[in-house]
């Protein structure tokens, strides 16, 4: 930017993400801050930025041509999420996985 002339206009952005700027803001609120930011980035990058279980990545690998980045970086390199009974039960209750028991 320092090399640009003083009257050089900034390029017009294709998308803008507005956030609340307040010293009382809880930046870890999933629905108020994290979800809108993730959706904005997904829209800009045209990809899915969610985290998936190994079973979901396995299904993606057989049903989609392009895997989400989480599956590319973790599951394909054998670094997927390690499951437990409690985690599996929570995923079934949330409707993320089918109950095969």
NUTOR-732035 format. One record per atom (N, C-alpha, C, CB): residue number from 1; residue in one letter; atom name; x negated, y negated, z negated. Coordinates in Angstrom, 1 decimal. Glycine has a CB too. Layout:
// residues N
<site NUM "A" "CA" <X Y Z>>
...
This chain:
// residues 101
<site 1 "X" "N" <-0.8 1.2 0.0>>
<site 1 "X" "CA" <0.0 0.0 0.0>>
<site 1 "X" "C" <-0.9 -1.3 0.0>>
<site 1 "X" "CB" <0.9 0.0 -1.2>>
<site 2 "X" "N" <-2.0 -1.2 -0.6>>
<site 2 "X" "CA" <-2.9 -2.4 -0.7>>
<site 2 "X" "C" <-3.4 -2.8 0.7>>
<site 2 "X" "CB" <-4.1 -2.1 -1.6>>
<site 3 "X" "N" <-3.4 -1.8 1.7>>
<site 3 "X" "CA" <-3.9 -2.1 3.0>>
<site 3 "X" "C" <-2.9 -2.7 3.9>>
<site 3 "X" "CB" <-4.5 -0.8 3.6>>
<site 4 "X" "N" <-1.6 -2.7 3.5>>
<site 4 "X" "CA" <-0.5 -3.3 4.3>>
<site 4 "X" "C" <-0.6 -4.8 4.2>>
<site 4 "X" "CB" <0.8 -2.7 3.8>>
<site 5 "X" "N" <-0.1 -5.5 5.2>>
<site 5 "X" "CA" <0.0 -7.0 5.1>>
<site 5 "X" "C" <1.1 -7.4 4.1>>
<site 5 "X" "CB" <0.4 -7.6 6.5>>
<site 6 "X" "N" <0.9 -8.6 3.5>>
<site 6 "X" "CA" <1.8 -9.1 2.5>>
<site 6 "X" "C" <3.3 -9.1 2.9>>
<site 6 "X" "CB" <1.4 -10.4 2.0>>
<site 7 "X" "N" <3.6 -9.4 4.1>>
<site 7 "X" "CA" <5.0 -9.4 4.5>>
<site 7 "X" "C" <5.6 -8.1 5.1>>
<site 7 "X" "CB" <5.2 -10.5 5.6>>
<site 8 "X" "N" <4.8 -7.0 4.9>>
<site 8 "X" "CA" <5.2 -5.7 5.4>>
<site 8 "X" "C" <6.4 -5.2 4.6>>
<site 8 "X" "CB" <4.0 -4.7 5.4>>
<site 9 "X" "N" <7.5 -4.8 5.2>>
<site 9 "X" "CA" <8.6 -4.3 4.5>>
<site 9 "X" "C" <8.4 -2.8 4.2>>
<site 9 "X" "CB" <10.0 -4.5 5.2>>
<site 10 "X" "N" <9.0 -2.4 3.1>>
<site 10 "X" "CA" <8.9 -1.0 2.7>>
<site 10 "X" "C" <9.9 -0.3 3.6>>
<site 10 "X" "CB" <9.3 -0.8 1.2>>
<site 11 "X" "N" <9.6 1.0 4.0>>
<site 11 "X" "CA" <10.5 1.8 4.8>>
<site 11 "X" "C" <11.8 2.0 4.0>>
<site 11 "X" "CB" <9.9 3.1 5.2>>
<site 12 "X" "N" <12.9 2.1 4.8>>
<site 12 "X" "CA" <14.2 2.3 4.2>>
<site 12 "X" "C" <14.4 3.7 3.8>>
<site 12 "X" "CB" <15.4 1.8 5.2>>
<site 13 "X" "N" <14.7 4.0 2.5>>
<site 13 "X" "CA" <14.8 5.5 2.1>>
<site 13 "X" "C" <16.0 6.1 2.7>>
<site 13 "X" "CB" <14.9 5.5 0.6>>
<site 14 "X" "N" <15.9 7.4 2.9>>
<site 14 "X" "CA" <17.0 8.2 3.4>>
<site 14 "X" "C" <17.9 8.7 2.3>>
<site 14 "X" "CB" <16.4 9.5 4.2>>
<site 15 "X" "N" <17.4 8.8 1.1>>
<site 15 "X" "CA" <18.2 9.2 -0.1>>
<site 15 "X" "C" <17.7 8.5 -1.3>>
<site 15 "X" "CB" <18.2 10.7 -0.2>>
<site 16 "X" "N" <18.6 8.2 -2.2>>
<site 16 "X" "CA" <18.2 7.5 -3.5>>
<site 16 "X" "C" <18.8 8.3 -4.7>>
<site 16 "X" "CB" <18.6 6.0 -3.5>>
<site 17 "X" "N" <18.0 8.5 -5.7>>
<site 17 "X" "CA" <18.5 9.1 -6.9>>
<site 17 "X" "C" <18.5 8.1 -8.1>>
<site 17 "X" "CB" <17.7 10.5 -7.3>>
<site 18 "X" "N" <19.6 7.7 -8.6>>
<site 18 "X" "CA" <19.6 6.7 -9.7>>
<site 18 "X" "C" <19.7 7.5 -11.0>>
<site 18 "X" "CB" <20.9 5.8 -9.5>>
<site 19 "X" "N" <18.9 7.0 -12.0>>
<site 19 "X" "CA" <19.0 7.6 -13.3>>
<site 19 "X" "C" <19.2 6.5 -14.3>>
<site 19 "X" "CB" <17.6 8.3 -13.6>>
<site 20 "X" "N" <19.7 6.8 -15.5>>
<site 20 "X" "CA" <19.9 5.9 -16.6>>
<site 20 "X" "C" <18.6 5.6 -17.2>>
<site 20 "X" "CB" <21.0 6.4 -17.6>>
<site 21 "X" "N" <18.3 4.3 -17.5>>
<site 21 "X" "CA" <17.1 3.9 -18.1>>
<site 21 "X" "C" <17.5 3.3 -19.5>>
<site 21 "X" "CB" <16.2 2.9 -17.3>>
<site 22 "X" "N" <17.3 4.1 -20.5>>
<site 22 "X" "CA" <17.7 3.7 -21.9>>
<site 22 "X" "C" <16.8 4.4 -22.8>>
<site 22 "X" "CB" <19.2 3.9 -22.1>>
<site 23 "X" "N" <16.4 3.8 -23.9>>
<site 23 "X" "CA" <15.5 4.4 -24.8>>
<site 23 "X" "C" <16.3 5.5 -25.7>>
<site 23 "X" "CB" <14.9 3.4 -25.8>>
<site 24 "X" "N" <17.6 5.5 -25.6>>
<site 24 "X" "CA" <18.3 6.6 -26.3>>
<site 24 "X" "C" <18.7 7.7 -25.4>>
<site 24 "X" "CB" <19.6 6.0 -26.9>>
<site 25 "X" "N" <18.3 7.7 -24.2>>
<site 25 "X" "CA" <18.6 8.8 -23.3>>
<site 25 "X" "C" <18.0 10.1 -23.6>>
<site 25 "X" "CB" <18.2 8.4 -21.8>>
<site 26 "X" "N" <18.8 11.2 -23.6>>
<site 26 "X" "CA" <18.3 12.5 -23.8>>
<site 26 "X" "C" <17.9 13.1 -22.5>>
<site 26 "X" "CB" <19.3 13.4 -24.6>>
<site 27 "X" "N" <16.6 13.1 -22.1>>
<site 27 "X" "CA" <16.2 13.5 -20.7>>
<site 27 "X" "C" <16.3 15.0 -20.5>>
<site 27 "X" "CB" <14.8 13.0 -20.5>>
<site 28 "X" "N" <16.6 15.7 -21.6>>
<site 28 "X" "CA" <16.7 17.2 -21.5>>
<site 28 "X" "C" <18.2 17.7 -21.3>>
<site 28 "X" "CB" <16.1 17.9 -22.6>>
<site 29 "X" "N" <19.1 16.7 -21.2>>
<site 29 "X" "CA" <20.5 17.1 -21.1>>
<site 29 "X" "C" <20.7 17.8 -19.7>>
<site 29 "X" "CB" <21.5 15.9 -21.2>>
<site 30 "X" "N" <21.1 19.1 -19.7>>
<site 30 "X" "CA" <21.2 19.8 -18.4>>
<site 30 "X" "C" <22.2 19.3 -17.4>>
<site 30 "X" "CB" <21.5 21.3 -18.7>>
<site 31 "X" "N" <23.4 18.9 -17.9>>
<site 31 "X" "CA" <24.4 18.5 -16.9>>
<site 31 "X" "C" <24.3 17.0 -16.6>>
<site 31 "X" "CB" <25.7 18.7 -17.4>>
<site 32 "X" "N" <23.7 16.2 -17.4>>
<site 32 "X" "CA" <23.6 14.8 -17.2>>
<site 32 "X" "C" <22.3 14.4 -16.4>>
<site 32 "X" "CB" <23.6 14.0 -18.5>>
<site 33 "X" "N" <21.2 15.1 -16.6>>
<site 33 "X" "CA" <20.0 14.6 -16.0>>
<site 33 "X" "C" <19.3 15.7 -15.1>>
<site 33 "X" "CB" <19.0 14.2 -17.0>>
<site 34 "X" "N" <19.2 16.9 -15.7>>
<site 34 "X" "CA" <18.4 17.9 -15.0>>
<site 34 "X" "C" <19.2 18.4 -13.7>>
<site 34 "X" "CB" <18.1 19.1 -15.9>>
<site 35 "X" "N" <20.4 18.7 -13.8>>
<site 35 "X" "CA" <21.2 19.3 -12.7>>
<site 35 "X" "C" <21.3 18.2 -11.6>>
<site 35 "X" "CB" <22.6 19.6 -13.2>>
<site 36 "X" "N" <21.6 17.0 -11.8>>
<site 36 "X" "CA" <21.7 16.0 -10.7>>
<site 36 "X" "C" <20.3 15.8 -10.0>>
<site 36 "X" "CB" <22.2 14.7 -11.2>>
<site 37 "X" "N" <19.2 15.8 -10.8>>
<site 37 "X" "CA" <17.9 15.7 -10.2>>
<site 37 "X" "C" <17.5 16.9 -9.4>>
<site 37 "X" "CB" <16.9 15.5 -11.3>>
<site 38 "X" "N" <17.9 18.1 -9.9>>
<site 38 "X" "CA" <17.6 19.3 -9.2>>
<site 38 "X" "C" <18.4 19.3 -7.8>>
<site 38 "X" "CB" <17.9 20.6 -10.0>>
<site 39 "X" "N" <19.6 18.9 -7.9>>
<site 39 "X" "CA" <20.4 18.9 -6.7>>
<site 39 "X" "C" <19.9 17.9 -5.7>>
<site 39 "X" "CB" <21.9 18.6 -7.0>>
<site 40 "X" "N" <19.5 16.7 -6.2>>
<site 40 "X" "CA" <18.9 15.7 -5.3>>
<site 40 "X" "C" <17.6 16.3 -4.6>>
<site 40 "X" "CB" <18.6 14.4 -6.1>>
<site 41 "X" "N" <16.7 16.9 -5.4>>
<site 41 "X" "CA" <15.5 17.5 -4.8>>
<site 41 "X" "C" <15.8 18.6 -3.8>>
<site 41 "X" "CB" <14.6 17.9 -5.9>>
<site 42 "X" "N" <16.8 19.4 -4.2>>
<site 42 "X" "CA" <17.2 20.5 -3.3>>
<site 42 "X" "C" <17.7 19.9 -1.9>>
<site 42 "X" "CB" <18.3 21.4 -3.9>>
<site 43 "X" "N" <18.5 18.8 -2.0>>
<site 43 "X" "CA" <19.0 18.2 -0.8>>
<site 43 "X" "C" <17.8 17.6 0.0>>
<site 43 "X" "CB" <20.0 17.1 -1.2>>
<site 44 "X" "N" <16.9 17.0 -0.6>>
<site 44 "X" "CA" <15.7 16.4 0.1>>
<site 44 "X" "C" <14.8 17.5 0.7>>
<site 44 "X" "CB" <14.9 15.6 -0.9>>
<site 45 "X" "N" <14.7 18.6 0.0>>
<site 45 "X" "CA" <13.8 19.7 0.5>>
<site 45 "X" "C" <14.5 20.7 1.2>>
<site 45 "X" "CB" <13.1 20.3 -0.7>>
<site 46 "X" "N" <15.8 20.7 1.3>>
<site 46 "X" "CA" <16.6 21.7 2.0>>
<site 46 "X" "C" <16.3 23.1 1.5>>
<site 46 "X" "CB" <16.4 21.6 3.5>>
<site 47 "X" "N" <16.2 23.3 0.2>>
<site 47 "X" "CA" <15.9 24.6 -0.4>>
<site 47 "X" "C" <16.6 24.8 -1.7>>
<site 47 "X" "CB" <14.4 24.8 -0.5>>
<site 48 "X" "N" <16.6 25.9 -2.3>>
<site 48 "X" "CA" <17.2 26.3 -3.5>>
<site 48 "X" "C" <16.1 26.3 -4.6>>
<site 48 "X" "CB" <18.0 27.6 -3.5>>
<site 49 "X" "N" <16.2 25.5 -5.6>>
<site 49 "X" "CA" <15.2 25.4 -6.6>>
<site 49 "X" "C" <15.5 26.0 -8.0>>
<site 49 "X" "CB" <14.8 23.9 -6.9>>
<site 50 "X" "N" <16.6 26.9 -7.9>>
<site 50 "X" "CA" <17.0 27.6 -9.2>>
<site 50 "X" "C" <16.0 28.7 -9.5>>
<site 50 "X" "CB" <18.4 28.1 -9.1>>
<site 51 "X" "N" <16.0 29.2 -10.7>>
<site 51 "X" "CA" <15.3 30.4 -11.1>>
<site 51 "X" "C" <16.2 31.6 -11.0>>
<site 51 "X" "CB" <14.7 30.2 -12.6>>
<site 52 "X" "N" <15.7 32.7 -10.5>>
<site 52 "X" "CA" <16.5 33.9 -10.3>>
<site 52 "X" "C" <15.9 35.1 -11.0>>
<site 52 "X" "CB" <16.6 34.2 -8.8>>
<site 53 "X" "N" <16.7 36.1 -11.3>>
<site 53 "X" "CA" <16.3 37.4 -11.8>>
<site 53 "X" "C" <15.7 38.2 -10.7>>
<site 53 "X" "CB" <17.4 38.1 -12.5>>
<site 54 "X" "N" <14.9 39.2 -11.0>>
<site 54 "X" "CA" <14.2 40.0 -10.0>>
<site 54 "X" "C" <15.3 40.7 -9.1>>
<site 54 "X" "CB" <13.3 41.1 -10.7>>
<site 55 "X" "N" <16.4 41.1 -9.7>>
<site 55 "X" "CA" <17.4 41.7 -8.9>>
<site 55 "X" "C" <18.0 40.8 -7.8>>
<site 55 "X" "CB" <18.5 42.3 -9.8>>
<site 56 "X" "N" <18.2 39.5 -8.2>>
<site 56 "X" "CA" <18.7 38.5 -7.3>>
<site 56 "X" "C" <17.7 38.3 -6.1>>
<site 56 "X" "CB" <19.0 37.2 -8.0>>
<site 57 "X" "N" <16.4 38.2 -6.5>>
<site 57 "X" "CA" <15.4 38.0 -5.5>>
<site 57 "X" "C" <15.3 39.2 -4.5>>
<site 57 "X" "CB" <14.0 37.8 -6.1>>
<site 58 "X" "N" <15.5 40.4 -5.1>>
<site 58 "X" "CA" <15.5 41.6 -4.3>>
<site 58 "X" "C" <16.6 41.6 -3.3>>
<site 58 "X" "CB" <15.6 42.9 -5.2>>
<site 59 "X" "N" <17.8 41.1 -3.7>>
<site 59 "X" "CA" <19.0 41.0 -2.8>>
<site 59 "X" "C" <18.7 39.9 -1.8>>
<site 59 "X" "CB" <20.3 40.7 -3.7>>
<site 60 "X" "N" <18.2 38.8 -2.2>>
<site 60 "X" "CA" <17.8 37.7 -1.2>>
<site 60 "X" "C" <16.9 38.3 -0.1>>
<site 60 "X" "CB" <17.2 36.5 -2.0>>
<site 61 "X" "N" <15.9 39.1 -0.6>>
<site 61 "X" "CA" <14.9 39.6 0.4>>
<site 61 "X" "C" <15.6 40.4 1.5>>
<site 61 "X" "CB" <13.9 40.4 -0.3>>
<site 62 "X" "N" <16.6 41.1 1.2>>
<site 62 "X" "CA" <17.3 41.9 2.2>>
<site 62 "X" "C" <18.5 41.3 2.9>>
<site 62 "X" "CB" <17.8 43.2 1.5>>
<site 63 "X" "N" <18.9 40.1 2.4>>
<site 63 "X" "CA" <20.1 39.5 3.0>>
<site 63 "X" "C" <19.8 38.1 3.6>>
<site 63 "X" "CB" <21.2 39.4 2.0>>
<site 64 "X" "N" <18.7 37.5 3.3>>
<site 64 "X" "CA" <18.4 36.2 3.9>>
<site 64 "X" "C" <17.0 36.2 4.6>>
<site 64 "X" "CB" <18.4 35.2 2.7>>
<site 65 "X" "N" <16.9 35.3 5.5>>
<site 65 "X" "CA" <15.6 35.2 6.2>>
<site 65 "X" "C" <14.6 34.4 5.4>>
<site 65 "X" "CB" <15.8 34.6 7.6>>
<site 66 "X" "N" <15.1 33.4 4.7>>
<site 66 "X" "CA" <14.2 32.5 3.9>>
<site 66 "X" "C" <14.5 32.7 2.4>>
<site 66 "X" "CB" <14.4 31.0 4.3>>
<site 67 "X" "N" <13.5 33.1 1.6>>
<site 67 "X" "CA" <13.7 33.2 0.2>>
<site 67 "X" "C" <13.6 31.9 -0.5>>
<site 67 "X" "CB" <12.7 34.2 -0.4>>
<site 68 "X" "N" <14.3 31.7 -1.6>>
<site 68 "X" "CA" <14.1 30.5 -2.4>>
<site 68 "X" "C" <12.6 30.4 -2.9>>
<site 68 "X" "CB" <15.1 30.4 -3.6>>
<site 69 "X" "N" <12.1 29.2 -3.2>>
<site 69 "X" "CA" <10.7 29.1 -3.7>>
<site 69 "X" "C" <10.4 30.0 -4.9>>
<site 69 "X" "CB" <10.4 27.7 -3.9>>
<site 70 "X" "N" <11.3 30.1 -5.8>>
<site 70 "X" "CA" <11.1 30.8 -7.1>>
<site 70 "X" "C" <10.8 32.3 -6.7>>
<site 70 "X" "CB" <12.3 30.7 -8.0>>
<site 71 "X" "N" <11.6 32.8 -5.8>>
<site 71 "X" "CA" <11.4 34.2 -5.4>>
<site 71 "X" "C" <10.1 34.4 -4.6>>
<site 71 "X" "CB" <12.6 34.7 -4.5>>
<site 72 "X" "N" <9.8 33.4 -3.8>>
<site 72 "X" "CA" <8.5 33.5 -3.0>>
<site 72 "X" "C" <7.3 33.5 -3.9>>
<site 72 "X" "CB" <8.4 32.3 -2.0>>
<site 73 "X" "N" <7.4 32.6 -4.9>>
<site 73 "X" "CA" <6.2 32.4 -5.8>>
<site 73 "X" "C" <6.1 33.5 -6.9>>
<site 73 "X" "CB" <6.2 31.0 -6.4>>
<site 74 "X" "N" <7.3 34.0 -7.3>>
<site 74 "X" "CA" <7.3 34.9 -8.5>>
<site 74 "X" "C" <7.5 36.3 -8.1>>
<site 74 "X" "CB" <8.3 34.5 -9.4>>
<site 75 "X" "N" <8.7 36.6 -7.5>>
<site 75 "X" "CA" <9.1 38.0 -7.3>>
<site 75 "X" "C" <8.2 38.7 -6.2>>
<site 75 "X" "CB" <10.5 38.1 -6.9>>
<site 76 "X" "N" <8.0 38.0 -5.1>>
<site 76 "X" "CA" <7.2 38.6 -4.1>>
<site 76 "X" "C" <5.7 38.9 -4.5>>
<site 76 "X" "CB" <7.2 37.7 -2.8>>
<site 77 "X" "N" <5.2 38.1 -5.4>>
<site 77 "X" "CA" <3.9 38.3 -6.0>>
<site 77 "X" "C" <3.9 39.1 -7.3>>
<site 77 "X" "CB" <3.2 36.9 -6.2>>
<site 78 "X" "N" <5.0 39.8 -7.5>>
<site 78 "X" "CA" <5.2 40.7 -8.6>>
<site 78 "X" "C" <5.1 39.9 -10.0>>
<site 78 "X" "CB" <4.2 41.8 -8.6>>
<site 79 "X" "N" <5.7 38.7 -10.0>>
<site 79 "X" "CA" <5.6 37.9 -11.2>>
<site 79 "X" "C" <7.0 37.5 -11.6>>
<site 79 "X" "CB" <4.7 36.7 -11.1>>
<site 80 "X" "N" <8.0 38.3 -11.4>>
<site 80 "X" "CA" <9.4 38.0 -11.7>>
<site 80 "X" "C" <9.7 37.8 -13.2>>
<site 80 "X" "CB" <10.3 39.0 -11.1>>
<site 81 "X" "N" <10.9 37.4 -13.5>>
<site 81 "X" "CA" <11.3 37.3 -14.9>>
<site 81 "X" "C" <11.4 38.7 -15.5>>
<site 81 "X" "CB" <12.7 36.5 -15.0>>
<site 82 "X" "N" <10.9 38.8 -16.7>>
<site 82 "X" "CA" <11.0 40.1 -17.4>>
<site 82 "X" "C" <12.3 40.1 -18.2>>
<site 82 "X" "CB" <9.8 40.3 -18.4>>
<site 83 "X" "N" <13.1 41.1 -17.9>>
<site 83 "X" "CA" <14.5 41.1 -18.5>>
<site 83 "X" "C" <14.5 41.9 -19.8>>
<site 83 "X" "CB" <15.4 41.8 -17.5>>
<site 84 "X" "N" <15.6 41.6 -20.5>>
<site 84 "X" "CA" <15.8 42.3 -21.8>>
<site 84 "X" "C" <17.3 42.6 -21.8>>
<site 84 "X" "CB" <15.3 41.5 -23.0>>
<site 85 "X" "N" <17.7 43.5 -22.8>>
<site 85 "X" "CA" <19.1 43.8 -22.9>>
<site 85 "X" "C" <20.0 42.6 -23.2>>
<site 85 "X" "CB" <19.4 44.8 -24.0>>
<site 86 "X" "N" <19.5 41.7 -24.0>>
<site 86 "X" "CA" <20.2 40.5 -24.4>>
<site 86 "X" "C" <20.3 39.5 -23.2>>
<site 86 "X" "CB" <19.5 39.8 -25.6>>
<site 87 "X" "N" <19.2 39.4 -22.4>>
<site 87 "X" "CA" <19.2 38.5 -21.2>>
<site 87 "X" "C" <20.2 39.1 -20.2>>
<site 87 "X" "CB" <17.8 38.4 -20.7>>
<site 88 "X" "N" <20.1 40.4 -20.0>>
<site 88 "X" "CA" <21.0 41.1 -19.0>>
<site 88 "X" "C" <22.5 40.9 -19.4>>
<site 88 "X" "CB" <20.7 42.6 -18.9>>
<site 89 "X" "N" <22.8 41.1 -20.7>>
<site 89 "X" "CA" <24.2 40.9 -21.2>>
<site 89 "X" "C" <24.6 39.5 -20.9>>
<site 89 "X" "CB" <24.3 41.3 -22.7>>
<site 90 "X" "N" <23.8 38.5 -21.2>>
<site 90 "X" "CA" <24.1 37.1 -21.0>>
<site 90 "X" "C" <24.4 36.8 -19.5>>
<site 90 "X" "CB" <23.0 36.1 -21.5>>
<site 91 "X" "N" <23.6 37.4 -18.6>>
<site 91 "X" "CA" <23.7 37.2 -17.2>>
<site 91 "X" "C" <25.0 37.9 -16.7>>
<site 91 "X" "CB" <22.5 37.8 -16.4>>
<site 92 "X" "N" <25.4 39.0 -17.3>>
<site 92 "X" "CA" <26.6 39.7 -16.9>>
<site 92 "X" "C" <27.8 38.8 -17.4>>
<site 92 "X" "CB" <26.7 41.1 -17.5>>
<site 93 "X" "N" <27.7 38.3 -18.6>>
<site 93 "X" "CA" <28.8 37.4 -19.1>>
<site 93 "X" "C" <29.0 36.2 -18.3>>
<site 93 "X" "CB" <28.6 37.1 -20.6>>
<site 94 "X" "N" <27.9 35.6 -17.8>>
<site 94 "X" "CA" <27.9 34.4 -17.0>>
<site 94 "X" "C" <28.3 34.7 -15.5>>
<site 94 "X" "CB" <26.6 33.7 -17.0>>
<site 95 "X" "N" <28.4 35.9 -15.2>>
<site 95 "X" "CA" <28.8 36.3 -13.8>>
<site 95 "X" "C" <27.7 36.2 -12.8>>
<site 95 "X" "CB" <29.9 35.3 -13.3>>
<site 96 "X" "N" <26.5 36.2 -13.3>>
<site 96 "X" "CA" <25.3 36.2 -12.4>>
<site 96 "X" "C" <24.9 37.6 -12.0>>
<site 96 "X" "CB" <24.1 35.6 -13.1>>
<site 97 "X" "N" <25.2 38.6 -12.8>>
<site 97 "X" "CA" <24.8 40.0 -12.4>>
<site 97 "X" "C" <26.1 40.9 -12.6>>
<site 97 "X" "CB" <23.6 40.5 -13.2>>
<site 98 "X" "N" <26.1 42.0 -11.9>>
<site 98 "X" "CA" <27.2 43.0 -12.1>>
<site 98 "X" "C" <26.8 43.9 -13.2>>
<site 98 "X" "CB" <27.4 43.7 -10.8>>
<site 99 "X" "N" <27.8 44.4 -13.9>>
<site 99 "X" "CA" <27.6 45.3 -15.0>>
<site 99 "X" "C" <27.6 46.7 -14.5>>
<site 99 "X" "CB" <28.6 45.1 -16.1>>
<site 100 "X" "N" <26.5 47.4 -14.4>>
<site 100 "X" "CA" <26.4 48.8 -13.9>>
<site 100 "X" "C" <26.5 49.8 -15.0>>
<site 100 "X" "CB" <25.2 49.0 -13.1>>
<site 101 "X" "N" <26.7 49.4 -16.2>>
<site 101 "X" "CA" <26.7 50.4 -17.3>>
<site 101 "X" "C" <28.1 51.1 -17.4>>
<site 101 "X" "CB" <26.3 49.8 -18.6>>
